[in-house]
Amino acid sequence: MTRKHFEAMAKGLSLCKPDKNGDDFGVALRQWEMSVCQMASVCAQFNRNFNRSRFYVACGFEDIYAGL
């Protein structure tokens, strides 16, 4: 897998971030976090140069926690 694949997956995951104003935000956030972390683990299996931190930022981890 290459950077373009990782970027496409991160983009897709970033579009699935839970709504901070949603009724079950806490539950949705935990599920989204687990999905992102599992996807990162799969990506790391296919490319030894995979950068988890960069992937998390591309998925929007920093954005979701801003203002909480």
CHARMM internal coordinates of N, CA and C (Angstrom, degrees):
IC EDIT
DIST 1 N 1 CA 1.4414
DIST 1 CA 1 C 1.5298
ANGL 1 N 1 CA 1 C 108.63
DIST 1 C 2 N 1.2868
ANGL 1 CA 1 C 2 N 115.37
DIHE 1 N 1 CA 1 C 2 N 147.55
DIST 2 N 2 CA 1.4599
ANGL 1 C 2 N 2 CA 120.12
DIHE 1 CA 1 C 2 N 2 CA -175.74
DIST 2 CA 2 C 1.5262
ANGL 2 N 2 CA 2 C 110.75
DIHE 1 C 2 N 2 CA 2 C -117.30
DIST 2 C 3 N 1.3193
ANGL 2 CA 2 C 3 N 114.60
DIHE 2 N 2 CA 2 C 3 N 175.50
DIST 3 N 3 CA 1.4593
ANGL 2 C 3 N 3 CA 120.99
DIHE 2 CA 2 C 3 N 3 CA -179.88
DIST 3 CA 3 C 1.5238
ANGL 3 N 3 CA 3 C 111.93
DIHE 2 C 3 N 3 CA 3 C -55.64
DIST 3 C 4 N 1.3257
ANGL 3 CA 3 C 4 N 117.18
DIHE 3 N 3 CA 3 C 4 N -39.59
DIST 4 N 4 CA 1.4653
ANGL 3 C 4 N 4 CA 118.90
DIHE 3 CA 3 C 4 N 4 CA -178.83
DIST 4 CA 4 C 1.5281
ANGL 4 N 4 CA 4 C 111.03
DIHE 3 C 4 N 4 CA 4 C -63.21
DIST 4 C 5 N 1.3375
ANGL 4 CA 4 C 5 N 117.44
DIHE 4 N 4 CA 4 C 5 N -34.25
DIST 5 N 5 CA 1.4605
ANGL 4 C 5 N 5 CA 120.52
DIHE 4 CA 4 C 5 N 5 CA 176.34
DIST 5 CA 5 C 1.5257
ANGL 5 N 5 CA 5 C 110.68
DIHE 4 C 5 N 5 CA 5 C -67.35
DIST 5 C 6 N 1.3308
ANGL 5 CA 5 C 6 N 115.75
DIHE 5 N 5 CA 5 C 6 N -44.77
DIST 6 N 6 CA 1.4657
ANGL 5 C 6 N 6 CA 120.05
DIHE 5 CA 5 C 6 N 6 CA -179.53
DIST 6 CA 6 C 1.5286
ANGL 6 N 6 CA 6 C 110.89
DIHE 5 C 6 N 6 CA 6 C -64.01
DIST 6 C 7 N 1.3253
ANGL 6 CA 6 C 7 N 115.87
DIHE 6 N 6 CA 6 C 7 N -40.43
DIST 7 N 7 CA 1.4657
ANGL 6 C 7 N 7 CA 119.76
DIHE 6 CA 6 C 7 N 7 CA 179.20
DIST 7 CA 7 C 1.5290
ANGL 7 N 7 CA 7 C 110.94
DIHE 6 C 7 N 7 CA 7 C -64.22
DIST 7 C 8 N 1.3253
ANGL 7 CA 7 C 8 N 116.93
DIHE 7 N 7 CA 7 C 8 N -40.55
DIST 8 N 8 CA 1.4645
ANGL 7 C 8 N 8 CA 120.70
DIHE 7 CA 7 C 8 N 8 CA 179.58
DIST 8 CA 8 C 1.5314
ANGL 8 N 8 CA 8 C 110.58
DIHE 7 C 8 N 8 CA 8 C -65.22
DIST 8 C 9 N 1.3230
ANGL 8 CA 8 C 9 N 117.03
DIHE 8 N 8 CA 8 C 9 N -41.73
DIST 9 N 9 CA 1.4681
ANGL 8 C 9 N 9 CA 120.06
DIHE 8 CA 8 C 9 N 9 CA 178.46
DIST 9 CA 9 C 1.5220
ANGL 9 N 9 CA 9 C 111.25
DIHE 8 C 9 N 9 CA 9 C -66.26
DIST 9 C 10 N 1.3234
ANGL 9 CA 9 C 10 N 116.95
DIHE 9 N 9 CA 9 C 10 N -42.20
DIST 10 N 10 CA 1.4698
ANGL 9 C 10 N 10 CA 120.82
DIHE 9 CA 9 C 10 N 10 CA 178.97
DIST 10 CA 10 C 1.5268
ANGL 10 N 10 CA 10 C 110.35
DIHE 9 C 10 N 10 CA 10 C -63.02
DIST 10 C 11 N 1.3147
ANGL 10 CA 10 C 11 N 116.72
DIHE 10 N 10 CA 10 C 11 N -39.80
DIST 11 N 11 CA 1.4646
ANGL 10 C 11 N 11 CA 120.65
DIHE 10 CA 10 C 11 N 11 CA 178.46
DIST 11 CA 11 C 1.5313
ANGL 11 N 11 CA 11 C 110.09
DIHE 10 C 11 N 11 CA 11 C -61.94
DIST 11 C 12 N 1.3187
ANGL 11 CA 11 C 12 N 116.10
DIHE 11 N 11 CA 11 C 12 N -45.94
DIST 12 N 12 CA 1.4562
ANGL 11 C 12 N 12 CA 120.40
DIHE 11 CA 11 C 12 N 12 CA 178.90
DIST 12 CA 12 C 1.5204
ANGL 12 N 12 CA 12 C 112.10
DIHE 11 C 12 N 12 CA 12 C -61.63
DIST 12 C 13 N 1.3259
ANGL 12 CA 12 C 13 N 117.04
DIHE 12 N 12 CA 12 C 13 N -43.61
DIST 13 N 13 CA 1.4616
ANGL 12 C 13 N 13 CA 121.03
DIHE 12 CA 12 C 13 N 13 CA 179.16
DIST 13 CA 13 C 1.5312
ANGL 13 N 13 CA 13 C 111.17
DIHE 12 C 13 N 13 CA 13 C -66.97
DIST 13 C 14 N 1.3268
ANGL 13 CA 13 C 14 N 116.72
DIHE 13 N 13 CA 13 C 14 N -34.60
DIST 14 N 14 CA 1.4676
ANGL 13 C 14 N 14 CA 119.18
DIHE 13 CA 13 C 14 N 14 CA 179.72
DIST 14 CA 14 C 1.5294
ANGL 14 N 14 CA 14 C 110.86
DIHE 13 C 14 N 14 CA 14 C -66.82
DIST 14 C 15 N 1.3166
ANGL 14 CA 14 C 15 N 116.38
DIHE 14 N 14 CA 14 C 15 N -30.09
DIST 15 N 15 CA 1.4657
ANGL 14 C 15 N 15 CA 120.59
DIHE 14 CA 14 C 15 N 15 CA 178.80
DIST 15 CA 15 C 1.5286
ANGL 15 N 15 CA 15 C 112.17
DIHE 14 C 15 N 15 CA 15 C -75.47
DIST 15 C 16 N 1.3258
ANGL 15 CA 15 C 16 N 116.34
DIHE 15 N 15 CA 15 C 16 N -12.42
DIST 16 N 16 CA 1.4772
ANGL 15 C 16 N 16 CA 121.58
DIHE 15 CA 15 C 16 N 16 CA -178.82
DIST 16 CA 16 C 1.5201
ANGL 16 N 16 CA 16 C 112.79
DIHE 15 C 16 N 16 CA 16 C -100.91
DIST 16 C 17 N 1.3401
ANGL 16 CA 16 C 17 N 116.94
DIHE 16 N 16 CA 16 C 17 N 8.81
DIST 17 N 17 CA 1.4691
ANGL 16 C 17 N 17 CA 119.45
DIHE 16 CA 16 C 17 N 17 CA -179.38
DIST 17 CA 17 C 1.5202
ANGL 17 N 17 CA 17 C 109.63
DIHE 16 C 17 N 17 CA 17 C -58.62
DIST 17 C 18 N 1.3309
ANGL 17 CA 17 C 18 N 116.46
DIHE 17 N 17 CA 17 C 18 N 141.07
DIST 18 N 18 CA 1.4672
ANGL 17 C 18 N 18 CA 118.78
DIHE 17 CA 17 C 18 N 18 CA 179.36
DIST 18 CA 18 C 1.5202
ANGL 18 N 18 CA 18 C 111.76
DIHE 17 C 18 N 18 CA 18 C -69.77
DIST 18 C 19 N 1.3099
ANGL 18 CA 18 C 19 N 115.18
DIHE 18 N 18 CA 18 C 19 N 153.89
DIST 19 N 19 CA 1.4567
ANGL 18 C 19 N 19 CA 122.66
DIHE 18 CA 18 C 19 N 19 CA 179.32
DIST 19 CA 19 C 1.5265
ANGL 19 N 19 CA 19 C 109.33
DIHE 18 C 19 N 19 CA 19 C -78.32
DIST 19 C 20 N 1.3278
ANGL 19 CA 19 C 20 N 116.72
DIHE 19 N 19 CA 19 C 20 N 123.60
DIST 20 N 20 CA 1.4688
ANGL 19 C 20 N 20 CA 121.01
DIHE 19 CA 19 C 20 N 20 CA -179.39
DIST 20 CA 20 C 1.5153
ANGL 20 N 20 CA 20 C 112.35
DIHE 19 C 20 N 20 CA 20 C -60.28
DIST 20 C 21 N 1.2994
ANGL 20 CA 20 C 21 N 117.81
DIHE 20 N 20 CA 20 C 21 N -23.46
DIST 21 N 21 CA 1.4616
ANGL 20 C 21 N 21 CA 121.53
DIHE 20 CA 20 C 21 N 21 CA -179.10
DIST 21 CA 21 C 1.5263
ANGL 21 N 21 CA 21 C 112.78
DIHE 20 C 21 N 21 CA 21 C -96.72
DIST 21 C 22 N 1.3380
ANGL 21 CA 21 C 22 N 115.76
DIHE 21 N 21 CA 21 C 22 N 4.24
DIST 22 N 22 CA 1.4607
ANGL 21 C 22 N 22 CA 119.52
DIHE 21 CA 21 C 22 N 22 CA -179.37
DIST 22 CA 22 C 1.5205
ANGL 22 N 22 CA 22 C 112.25
DIHE 21 C 22 N 22 CA 22 C -71.19
DIST 22 C 23 N 1.3135
ANGL 22 CA 22 C 23 N 115.63
DIHE 22 N 22 CA 22 C 23 N 157.01
DIST 23 N 23 CA 1.4613
ANGL 22 C 23 N 23 CA 121.73
DIHE 22 CA 22 C 23 N 23 CA -178.10
DIST 23 CA 23 C 1.5285
ANGL 23 N 23 CA 23 C 112.88
DIHE 22 C 23 N 23 CA 23 C -61.47
DIST 23 C 24 N 1.2995
ANGL 23 CA 23 C 24 N 116.90
DIHE 23 N 23 CA 23 C 24 N -42.71
DIST 24 N 24 CA 1.4612
ANGL 23 C 24 N 24 CA 121.49
DIHE 23 CA 23 C 24 N 24 CA -177.05
DIST 24 CA 24 C 1.5242
ANGL 24 N 24 CA 24 C 110.93
DIHE 23 C 24 N 24 CA 24 C -109.85
DIST 24 C 25 N 1.3224
ANGL 24 CA 24 C 25 N 116.65
DIHE 24 N 24 CA 24 C 25 N 46.28
DIST 25 N 25 CA 1.4614
ANGL 24 C 25 N 25 CA 120.83
DIHE 24 CA 24 C 25 N 25 CA -175.70
DIST 25 CA 25 C 1.5237
ANGL 25 N 25 CA 25 C 112.11
DIHE 24 C 25 N 25 CA 25 C -57.28
DIST 25 C 26 N 1.3180
ANGL 25 CA 25 C 26 N 118.10
DIHE 25 N 25 CA 25 C 26 N -44.17
DIST 26 N 26 CA 1.4630
ANGL 25 C 26 N 26 CA 120.95
DIHE 25 CA 25 C 26 N 26 CA -177.85
DIST 26 CA 26 C 1.5162
ANGL 26 N 26 CA 26 C 112.68
DIHE 25 C 26 N 26 CA 26 C -60.31
DIST 26 C 27 N 1.3093
ANGL 26 CA 26 C 27 N 116.22
DIHE 26 N 26 CA 26 C 27 N -45.17
DIST 27 N 27 CA 1.4611
ANGL 26 C 27 N 27 CA 121.40
DIHE 26 CA 26 C 27 N 27 CA 179.55
DIST 27 CA 27 C 1.5301
ANGL 27 N 27 CA 27 C 109.97
DIHE 26 C 27 N 27 CA 27 C -67.17
DIST 27 C 28 N 1.3174
ANGL 27 CA 27 C 28 N 116.39
DIHE 27 N 27 CA 27 C 28 N -45.04
DIST 28 N 28 CA 1.4623
ANGL 27 C 28 N 28 CA 121.03
DIHE 27 CA 27 C 28 N 28 CA -179.70
DIST 28 CA 28 C 1.5258
ANGL 28 N 28 CA 28 C 110.89
DIHE 27 C 28 N 28 CA 28 C -63.92
DIST 28 C 29 N 1.3286
ANGL 28 CA 28 C 29 N 116.87
DIHE 28 N 28 CA 28 C 29 N -38.23
DIST 29 N 29 CA 1.4671
ANGL 28 C 29 N 29 CA 120.77
DIHE 28 CA 28 C 29 N 29 CA 179.09
DIST 29 CA 29 C 1.5203
ANGL 29 N 29 CA 29 C 110.89
DIHE 28 C 29 N 29 CA 29 C -63.73
DIST 29 C 30 N 1.3264
ANGL 29 CA 29 C 30 N 116.77
DIHE 29 N 29 CA 29 C 30 N -45.41
DIST 30 N 30 CA 1.4652
ANGL 29 C 30 N 30 CA 119.74
DIHE 29 CA 29 C 30 N 30 CA 179.36
DIST 30 CA 30 C 1.5158
ANGL 30 N 30 CA 30 C 111.40
DIHE 29 C 30 N 30 CA 30 C -62.27
DIST 30 C 31 N 1.3289
ANGL 30 CA 30 C 31 N 117.81
DIHE 30 N 30 CA 30 C 31 N -40.64
DIST 31 N 31 CA 1.4585
ANGL 30 C 31 N 31 CA 120.93
DIHE 30 CA 30 C 31 N 31 CA 178.98
DIST 31 CA 31 C 1.5261
ANGL 31 N 31 CA 31 C 110.79
DIHE 30 C 31 N 31 CA 31 C -65.29
DIST 31 C 32 N 1.3268
ANGL 31 CA 31 C 32 N 116.31
DIHE 31 N 31 CA 31 C 32 N -43.55
DIST 32 N 32 CA 1.4652
ANGL 31 C 32 N 32 CA 120.53
DIHE 31 CA 31 C 32 N 32 CA 179.02
DIST 32 CA 32 C 1.5256
ANGL 32 N 32 CA 32 C 110.73
DIHE 31 C 32 N 32 CA 32 C -63.05
DIST 32 C 33 N 1.3388
ANGL 32 CA 32 C 33 N 117.35
DIHE 32 N 32 CA 32 C 33 N -43.61
DIST 33 N 33 CA 1.4645
ANGL 32 C 33 N 33 CA 121.21
DIHE 32 CA 32 C 33 N 33 CA 178.33
DIST 33 CA 33 C 1.5244
ANGL 33 N 33 CA 33 C 110.98
DIHE 32 C 33 N 33 CA 33 C -59.21
DIST 33 C 34 N 1.3286
ANGL 33 CA 33 C 34 N 116.50
DIHE 33 N 33 CA 33 C 34 N -44.91
DIST 34 N 34 CA 1.4686
ANGL 33 C 34 N 34 CA 120.13
DIHE 33 CA 33 C 34 N 34 CA 179.47
DIST 34 CA 34 C 1.5201
ANGL 34 N 34 CA 34 C 110.95
DIHE 33 C 34 N 34 CA 34 C -63.06
DIST 34 C 35 N 1.3111
ANGL 34 CA 34 C 35 N 117.17
DIHE 34 N 34 CA 34 C 35 N -39.16
DIST 35 N 35 CA 1.4655
ANGL 34 C 35 N 35 CA 120.75
DIHE 34 CA 34 C 35 N 35 CA 178.80
DIST 35 CA 35 C 1.5232
ANGL 35 N 35 CA 35 C 110.91
DIHE 34 C 35 N 35 CA 35 C -63.93
DIST 35 C 36 N 1.3275
ANGL 35 CA 35 C 36 N 116.41
DIHE 35 N 35 CA 35 C 36 N -45.62
DIST 36 N 36 CA 1.4695
ANGL 35 C 36 N 36 CA 120.39
DIHE 35 CA 35 C 36 N 36 CA 179.44
DIST 36 CA 36 C 1.5334
ANGL 36 N 36 CA 36 C 110.42
DIHE 35 C 36 N 36 CA 36 C -62.82
DIST 36 C 37 N 1.3184
ANGL 36 CA 36 C 37 N 117.21
DIHE 36 N 36 CA 36 C 37 N -44.82
DIST 37 N 37 CA 1.4683
ANGL 36 C 37 N 37 CA 120.80
DIHE 36 CA 36 C 37 N 37 CA -179.01
DIST 37 CA 37 C 1.5247
ANGL 37 N 37 CA 37 C 111.71
DIHE 36 C 37 N 37 CA 37 C -64.76
DIST 37 C 38 N 1.3257
ANGL 37 CA 37 C 38 N 117.13
DIHE 37 N 37 CA 37 C 38 N -40.36
DIST 38 N 38 CA 1.4609
ANGL 37 C 38 N 38 CA 119.93
DIHE 37 CA 37 C 38 N 38 CA 177.98
DIST 38 CA 38 C 1.5207
ANGL 38 N 38 CA 38 C 111.13
DIHE 37 C 38 N 38 CA 38 C -66.68
DIST 38 C 39 N 1.3210
ANGL 38 CA 38 C 39 N 117.45
DIHE 38 N 38 CA 38 C 39 N -40.34
DIST 39 N 39 CA 1.4585
ANGL 38 C 39 N 39 CA 120.46
DIHE 38 CA 38 C 39 N 39 CA 177.79
DIST 39 CA 39 C 1.5267
ANGL 39 N 39 CA 39 C 110.44
DIHE 38 C 39 N 39 CA 39 C -63.26
DIST 39 C 40 N 1.3298
ANGL 39 CA 39 C 40 N 116.54
DIHE 39 N 39 CA 39 C 40 N -39.45
DIST 40 N 40 CA 1.4658
ANGL 39 C 40 N 40 CA 120.41
DIHE 39 CA 39 C 40 N 40 CA 177.76
DIST 40 CA 40 C 1.5234
ANGL 40 N 40 CA 40 C 110.48
DIHE 39 C 40 N 40 CA 40 C -62.59
DIST 40 C 41 N 1.3134
ANGL 40 CA 40 C 41 N 117.40
DIHE 40 N 40 CA 40 C 41 N -39.75
DIST 41 N 41 CA 1.4638
ANGL 40 C 41 N 41 CA 120.88
DIHE 40 CA 40 C 41 N 41 CA 178.84
DIST 41 CA 41 C 1.5236
ANGL 41 N 41 CA 41 C 111.23
DIHE 40 C 41 N 41 CA 41 C -63.74
DIST 41 C 42 N 1.3126
ANGL 41 CA 41 C 42 N 116.55
DIHE 41 N 41 CA 41 C 42 N -40.89
DIST 42 N 42 CA 1.4648
ANGL 41 C 42 N 42 CA 120.46
DIHE 41 CA 41 C 42 N 42 CA 178.05
DIST 42 CA 42 C 1.5286
ANGL 42 N 42 CA 42 C 110.14
DIHE 41 C 42 N 42 CA 42 C -65.13
DIST 42 C 43 N 1.3200
ANGL 42 CA 42 C 43 N 116.73
DIHE 42 N 42 CA 42 C 43 N -44.37
DIST 43 N 43 CA 1.4707
ANGL 42 C 43 N 43 CA 120.42
DIHE 42 CA 42 C 43 N 43 CA 179.37
DIST 43 CA 43 C 1.5230
ANGL 43 N 43 CA 43 C 111.20
DIHE 42 C 43 N 43 CA 43 C -60.37
DIST 43 C 44 N 1.3141
ANGL 43 CA 43 C 44 N 116.26
DIHE 43 N 43 CA 43 C 44 N -41.37
DIST 44 N 44 CA 1.4714
ANGL 43 C 44 N 44 CA 120.81
DIHE 43 CA 43 C 44 N 44 CA -179.10
DIST 44 CA 44 C 1.5316
ANGL 44 N 44 CA 44 C 111.08
DIHE 43 C 44 N 44 CA 44 C -63.34
DIST 44 C 45 N 1.3101
ANGL 44 CA 44 C 45 N 117.45
DIHE 44 N 44 CA 44 C 45 N -29.54
DIST 45 N 45 CA 1.4686
ANGL 44 C 45 N 45 CA 120.94
DIHE 44 CA 44 C 45 N 45 CA 178.33
DIST 45 CA 45 C 1.5230
ANGL 45 N 45 CA 45 C 111.69
DIHE 44 C 45 N 45 CA 45 C -67.01
DIST 45 C 46 N 1.3191
ANGL 45 CA 45 C 46 N 116.39
DIHE 45 N 45 CA 45 C 46 N -29.49
DIST 46 N 46 CA 1.4567
ANGL 45 C 46 N 46 CA 120.67
DIHE 45 CA 45 C 46 N 46 CA -174.79
DIST 46 CA 46 C 1.5221
ANGL 46 N 46 CA 46 C 114.73
DIHE 45 C 46 N 46 CA 46 C -97.52
DIST 46 C 47 N 1.3260
ANGL 46 CA 46 C 47 N 116.91
DIHE 46 N 46 CA 46 C 47 N -10.42
DIST 47 N 47 CA 1.4642
ANGL 46 C 47 N 47 CA 119.65
DIHE 46 CA 46 C 47 N 47 CA 179.56
DIST 47 CA 47 C 1.5293
ANGL 47 N 47 CA 47 C 108.56
DIHE 46 C 47 N 47 CA 47 C -149.95
DIST 47 C 48 N 1.3238
ANGL 47 CA 47 C 48 N 116.23
DIHE 47 N 47 CA 47 C 48 N 113.65
DIST 48 N 48 CA 1.4714
ANGL 47 C 48 N 48 CA 120.52
DIHE 47 CA 47 C 48 N 48 CA -176.45
DIST 48 CA 48 C 1.5218
ANGL 48 N 48 CA 48 C 112.48
DIHE 47 C 48 N 48 CA 48 C -67.78
DIST 48 C 49 N 1.3153
ANGL 48 CA 48 C 49 N 117.72
DIHE 48 N 48 CA 48 C 49 N -15.75
DIST 49 N 49 CA 1.4691
ANGL 48 C 49 N 49 CA 121.42
DIHE 48 CA 48 C 49 N 49 CA 178.61
DIST 49 CA 49 C 1.5269
ANGL 49 N 49 CA 49 C 112.73
DIHE 48 C 49 N 49 CA 49 C -94.12
DIST 49 C 50 N 1.3123
ANGL 49 CA 49 C 50 N 116.44
DIHE 49 N 49 CA 49 C 50 N 6.01
DIST 50 N 50 CA 1.4606
ANGL 49 C 50 N 50 CA 120.75
DIHE 49 CA 49 C 50 N 50 CA -179.12
DIST 50 CA 50 C 1.5276
ANGL 50 N 50 CA 50 C 110.04
DIHE 49 C 50 N 50 CA 50 C -59.81
DIST 50 C 51 N 1.3345
ANGL 50 CA 50 C 51 N 115.84
DIHE 50 N 50 CA 50 C 51 N 133.21
DIST 51 N 51 CA 1.4620
ANGL 50 C 51 N 51 CA 121.86
DIHE 50 CA 50 C 51 N 51 CA -178.17
DIST 51 CA 51 C 1.5324
ANGL 51 N 51 CA 51 C 108.97
DIHE 50 C 51 N 51 CA 51 C -108.26
DIST 51 C 52 N 1.3311
ANGL 51 CA 51 C 52 N 114.68
DIHE 51 N 51 CA 51 C 52 N 102.59
DIST 52 N 52 CA 1.4654
ANGL 51 C 52 N 52 CA 121.32
DIHE 51 CA 51 C 52 N 52 CA -177.25
DIST 52 CA 52 C 1.5281
ANGL 52 N 52 CA 52 C 112.43
DIHE 51 C 52 N 52 CA 52 C -58.70
DIST 52 C 53 N 1.3242
ANGL 52 CA 52 C 53 N 116.31
DIHE 52 N 52 CA 52 C 53 N -45.77
DIST 53 N 53 CA 1.4696
ANGL 52 C 53 N 53 CA 120.58
DIHE 52 CA 52 C 53 N 53 CA -178.03
DIST 53 CA 53 C 1.5203
ANGL 53 N 53 CA 53 C 111.25
DIHE 52 C 53 N 53 CA 53 C -58.99
DIST 53 C 54 N 1.2968
ANGL 53 CA 53 C 54 N 115.79
DIHE 53 N 53 CA 53 C 54 N -44.39
DIST 54 N 54 CA 1.4652
ANGL 53 C 54 N 54 CA 120.47
DIHE 53 CA 53 C 54 N 54 CA 179.63
DIST 54 CA 54 C 1.5294
ANGL 54 N 54 CA 54 C 111.22
DIHE 53 C 54 N 54 CA 54 C -64.72
DIST 54 C 55 N 1.3211
ANGL 54 CA 54 C 55 N 115.79
DIHE 54 N 54 CA 54 C 55 N -37.80
DIST 55 N 55 CA 1.4591
ANGL 54 C 55 N 55 CA 120.95
DIHE 54 CA 54 C 55 N 55 CA 178.57
DIST 55 CA 55 C 1.5222
ANGL 55 N 55 CA 55 C 110.34
DIHE 54 C 55 N 55 CA 55 C -64.46
DIST 55 C 56 N 1.3258
ANGL 55 CA 55 C 56 N 116.88
DIHE 55 N 55 CA 55 C 56 N -43.89
DIST 56 N 56 CA 1.4701
ANGL 55 C 56 N 56 CA 120.84
DIHE 55 CA 55 C 56 N 56 CA 179.38
DIST 56 CA 56 C 1.5349
ANGL 56 N 56 CA 56 C 110.96
DIHE 55 C 56 N 56 CA 56 C -61.27
DIST 56 C 57 N 1.3128
ANGL 56 CA 56 C 57 N 116.64
DIHE 56 N 56 CA 56 C 57 N -42.08
DIST 57 N 57 CA 1.4713
ANGL 56 C 57 N 57 CA 119.90
DIHE 56 CA 56 C 57 N 57 CA 178.11
DIST 57 CA 57 C 1.5318
ANGL 57 N 57 CA 57 C 109.50
DIHE 56 C 57 N 57 CA 57 C -63.79
DIST 57 C 58 N 1.3275
ANGL 57 CA 57 C 58 N 116.76
DIHE 57 N 57 CA 57 C 58 N -43.33
DIST 58 N 58 CA 1.4665
ANGL 57 C 58 N 58 CA 120.59
DIHE 57 CA 57 C 58 N 58 CA -179.61
DIST 58 CA 58 C 1.5318
ANGL 58 N 58 CA 58 C 111.73
DIHE 57 C 58 N 58 CA 58 C -64.50
DIST 58 C 59 N 1.3254
ANGL 58 CA 58 C 59 N 116.56
DIHE 58 N 58 CA 58 C 59 N -29.13
DIST 59 N 59 CA 1.4717
ANGL 58 C 59 N 59 CA 120.80
DIHE 58 CA 58 C 59 N 59 CA 178.06
DIST 59 CA 59 C 1.5213
ANGL 59 N 59 CA 59 C 112.14
DIHE 58 C 59 N 59 CA 59 C -77.70
DIST 59 C 60 N 1.3278
ANGL 59 CA 59 C 60 N 116.59
DIHE 59 N 59 CA 59 C 60 N -18.30
DIST 60 N 60 CA 1.4533
ANGL 59 C 60 N 60 CA 120.03
DIHE 59 CA 59 C 60 N 60 CA 177.21
DIST 60 CA 60 C 1.5135
ANGL 60 N 60 CA 60 C 115.21
DIHE 59 C 60 N 60 CA 60 C 103.12
DIST 60 C 61 N 1.3300
ANGL 60 CA 60 C 61 N 117.72
DIHE 60 N 60 CA 60 C 61 N 20.29
DIST 61 N 61 CA 1.4643
ANGL 60 C 61 N 61 CA 119.79
DIHE 60 CA 60 C 61 N 61 CA 178.93
DIST 61 CA 61 C 1.5185
ANGL 61 N 61 CA 61 C 111.55
DIHE 60 C 61 N 61 CA 61 C -56.23
DIST 61 C 62 N 1.3174
ANGL 61 CA 61 C 62 N 117.75
DIHE 61 N 61 CA 61 C 62 N -42.34
DIST 62 N 62 CA 1.4688
ANGL 61 C 62 N 62 CA 120.74
DIHE 61 CA 61 C 62 N 62 CA -178.75
DIST 62 CA 62 C 1.5289
ANGL 62 N 62 CA 62 C 110.86
DIHE 61 C 62 N 62 CA 62 C -65.32
DIST 62 C 63 N 1.3165
ANGL 62 CA 62 C 63 N 116.72
DIHE 62 N 62 CA 62 C 63 N -39.62
DIST 63 N 63 CA 1.4614
ANGL 62 C 63 N 63 CA 121.60
DIHE 62 CA 62 C 63 N 63 CA -178.45
DIST 63 CA 63 C 1.5299
ANGL 63 N 63 CA 63 C 112.19
DIHE 62 C 63 N 63 CA 63 C -65.53
DIST 63 C 64 N 1.3034
ANGL 63 CA 63 C 64 N 115.82
DIHE 63 N 63 CA 63 C 64 N -40.94
DIST 64 N 64 CA 1.4659
ANGL 63 C 64 N 64 CA 119.51
DIHE 63 CA 63 C 64 N 64 CA -174.92
DIST 64 CA 64 C 1.5177
ANGL 64 N 64 CA 64 C 111.50
DIHE 63 C 64 N 64 CA 64 C -68.56
DIST 64 C 65 N 1.3224
ANGL 64 CA 64 C 65 N 117.39
DIHE 64 N 64 CA 64 C 65 N -28.02
DIST 65 N 65 CA 1.4590
ANGL 64 C 65 N 65 CA 120.28
DIHE 64 CA 64 C 65 N 65 CA -178.11
DIST 65 CA 65 C 1.5326
ANGL 65 N 65 CA 65 C 113.49
DIHE 64 C 65 N 65 CA 65 C -93.33
DIST 65 C 66 N 1.3152
ANGL 65 CA 65 C 66 N 117.10
DIHE 65 N 65 CA 65 C 66 N -7.41
DIST 66 N 66 CA 1.4534
ANGL 65 C 66 N 66 CA 120.70
DIHE 65 CA 65 C 66 N 66 CA 178.84
DIST 66 CA 66 C 1.5306
ANGL 66 N 66 CA 66 C 109.31
DIHE 65 C 66 N 66 CA 66 C -66.46
DIST 66 C 67 N 1.2887
ANGL 66 CA 66 C 67 N 116.10
DIHE 66 N 66 CA 66 C 67 N 125.72
DIST 67 N 67 CA 1.4496
ANGL 66 C 67 N 67 CA 120.97
DIHE 66 CA 66 C 67 N 67 CA 176.94
DIST 67 CA 67 C 1.5084
ANGL 67 N 67 CA 67 C 116.18
DIHE 66 C 67 N 67 CA 67 C 82.69
DIST 67 C 68 N 1.3368
ANGL 67 CA 67 C 68 N 117.46
DIHE 67 N 67 CA 67 C 68 N 6.77
DIST 68 N 68 CA 1.4693
ANGL 67 C 68 N 68 CA 118.82
DIHE 67 CA 67 C 68 N 68 CA 178.74
DIST 68 CA 68 C 1.5092
ANGL 68 N 68 CA 68 C 110.24
DIHE 67 C 68 N 68 CA 68 C -86.00
END
COOR INIT
IC SEED 1 N 1 CA 1 C
IC BUILD
